[in-house]
Amino acid sequence: MRRSIAGKVVVVIGASSGIGRETALRFAHLGGHVVVAARRPDRLASLRDEIIHAGGKALAVPTDVTAPGQIERLLGATLEHFGRTDIWINCAGIGMVAWVTDTTDAEMRRIWEVNFMGTFHACQAALEQMMRQGSGHIINVSSLAGRFALPLNSAYAASKHAVNALSQSLGRELQGSGIRVSVIMPGLTDTEFFDAMVSKLPGRGRSVVSAMPVGRVAEAIVRCALRPRDQVIVAPLGRWLIVLAEAFPPIFNAVARRYLDVRAGAGRPWLDAEVGPAAERET
Ligand SMILES: NC(=O)c1ccc[n+]([C@@H]2O[C@H](COP(=O)([O-])OP(=O)(O)OC[C@H]3O[C@@H](n4cnc5c(N)ncnc54)[C@H](OP(=O)(O)O)[C@@H]3O)[C@@H](O)[C@H]2O)c1
């Protein structure tokens, strides 16, 4: 059933740039009352002002999803200002490109804290109010990396697989409750994501394949709010890549090997190891 956005209270975490920012603008344009959250207060304030100057309603609440109590404070500010929350979009995320052998515990934990624990805590906060209302829609922005894992993406792909599992499990728990859960899986999108990501390799990966415009993902999120679906894949070849990864692993492995060659060149940590196949070959 198609819903309407006008008058709905829409929380967007990760709204200071990229997909979240564009999504917040589109919901505001459709008459949603938008609460924008992320860490950078200046970015949030200018987005809030842009929405208000265009005749919309908006509230900016600086929020770090990894800081204790800040997601609860975001919920409190939303209820104080708008009295309810109808659509809650979890879009905060950071990326990382590194060999598993180069990934420290602290780096792995950081990716998990933002991408998974942030989403988990935000789902709990949204549900606290949505259960009182008996209605609501949680939209978690995951990634194609939530369905298959390319090399050098272990931390990011693992966190997004976990976001997919959380979304699926929660959606099934909530059947019959009036509350929906959706997961959005974009492919490569043209945002600041690659500038913000932790990269332990030369370059940042923008040139591997061309990126989609951010509006395409924001539009898919709006469409999902209007006609809720459990899962939405937003990428030109996304479905085919998933089929390839799941049904034809040898072909997908060849694609992954090509990706690795482009991203990492000829270097391989196991070639540099002092013991093991490389060292044995030399003796
Ligand atoms: N770009 C892509 O190719 C791509 C592809 C698939 C999926 N995605 C996913 O799409 C989502 C949005 O990414 P994007 O591409 O729009 O990148 P982006 O422009 O870098 O946006 C990331 C957002 O997350 C926020 N954020 C990061 N850490 C946070 C924290 N600790 N607490 C609160 N907010 C935090 C950032 O704001 P502050 O820095 O102000 O906190 C920013 O608003 C992410 O979940 C990402 O994994 C992106």
The ligand as an ORCA input file, in Angstrom:
! r2SCAN-3c Opt
* xyz 0 1
  N      29.081      5.620     -0.823
  C      28.991      4.337     -1.116
  O      29.582      3.853     -2.103
  C      28.132      3.427     -0.271
  C      27.783      2.184     -0.811
  C      26.997      1.320     -0.053
  C      26.563      1.699      1.201
  N      26.899      2.923      1.706
  C      26.423      3.257      3.053
  O      25.644      4.439      2.990
  C      25.706      5.090      4.268
  C      25.984      6.562      4.039
  O      27.263      6.710      3.467
  P      27.607      7.842      2.393
  O      28.040      7.168      1.165
  O      26.528      8.837      2.309
  O      28.946      8.462      3.047
  P      29.216      9.836      3.801
  O      28.889     10.988      2.926
  O      30.590      9.715      4.355
  O      28.139      9.817      4.988
  C      28.331      9.090      6.172
  C      27.492      9.727      7.264
  O      27.683      8.983      8.479
  C      27.903      9.907      9.528
  N      28.650      9.291     10.610
  C      29.871      8.693     10.575
  N      30.237      8.302     11.801
  C      29.221      8.655     12.636
  C      29.012      8.529     14.042
  N      29.925      7.969     14.846
  N      27.862      9.005     14.567
  C      26.947      9.594     13.770
  N      27.075      9.740     12.444
  C      28.214      9.280     11.888
  C      28.666     11.050      8.861
  O      28.510     12.268      9.570
  P      29.545     12.897     10.627
  O      30.927     12.664     10.102
  O      29.139     14.337     10.661
  O      29.276     12.202     11.907
  C      27.893     11.167      7.542
  O      26.756     11.960      7.717
  C      26.781      4.372      5.074
  O      26.154      3.508      6.006
  C      27.536      3.558      4.046
  O      28.080      2.388      4.597
  C      27.681      3.799      0.992
*
